[in-house]
Amino acid sequence: MAYKSILVHLNNEGRVKRLMSAAMQLALPSNSHVTGLFVVPPAPPKSPLLPMISGGAIASALDAYRKTGEGIHKAFDEAISAQPVVGEWRLHQAKRPGYVEAVLDHARSADVVVAAQKESDWDYADMFDVPDWLAMEGGRPVLIVPKAGELGSIGERVVVAWNNSRESARAVFDALPLLQKANEVTVLSVEEAGKPEATSEIAGAEIGATLARHGVKVNVQQTKPGRGDAGVELLAQVSAHRADLLVMGCFGRSRLREFVLGGASRHVLQNATVPVLMSH
């Protein structure tokens, strides 16, 4: 099993090198196909509520963003050159209903998607950084690359968050190509309020045994959230194990074009300093 088709969502020239470094760690072992995706958003519909914004100003802003894609394309080509992978550049002009839907359409045919963690200090983050949407609605595992910290190896020491849910099961098996190559995998069986401790222990032991049958070097550890929530505990455990990858399910409720992330998922998405592979 391998990630043969990898999609990298690119929207900021300053992050291309970091994202491509992460993507190459997934791609090189299998000579994979790596697609760089740059999506130009559609022009918003005219609104009487925004009379001060002319159609010319909107067209100018979109054209300026489209031109940033030229620099991103160049950086993508530089990262791909001389590597034993197949590279594909994909420029997509989104139609209505919007940007997010266009990114999701491309993501759903990939084995895994690589995306940047949302940057709170980037003016366009709310529009163009969509790791949460990819994890919740893409139907594919998403490797979310942190905005800060040293990006070294990915997947040598892995922490897996396990609570015997559908989401955590999806994440574990989506991560198998990485888990099988890891030097050390720690499954954190997280106790949940209202569930007997023995139930969590059995569930953790069972997933540990399954992973071991796949050749994964795994150990299982029982943990309880401390004074903070489960997300705080997960990141504390990642640090304690000196892990370079966290694997977890993405929890939330979706309704039409809105969704509400669970507390642990939201905390990890905002605060992780190591790559996180998420599935829903």
Secondary structure, DSSP 8 states (H G I E B T S, - for coil): ----EEEEE---GGGHHHHHHHHHHHHGGGT-EEEEEEEE-------TT-TTS-HHHHHHHHHHHHHHHHHHHHHHHHHHTTSSSEEEEEEEE--TT-HHHHHHHHHTTSSEEEEE---TTSTTHHHH--HHHHHHHSSS-EEEE-SSS----SSSEEEEEE-SSHHHHHHHHHTHHHHTT-SEEEEEEE--TTS-HHHHHHHHHHHHHHHHHTT--EEEEEE---SS-HHHHHHHHHHHTT-SEEEEE--EEEETTEEEE-HHHHHHHHH-SS-EEEE-
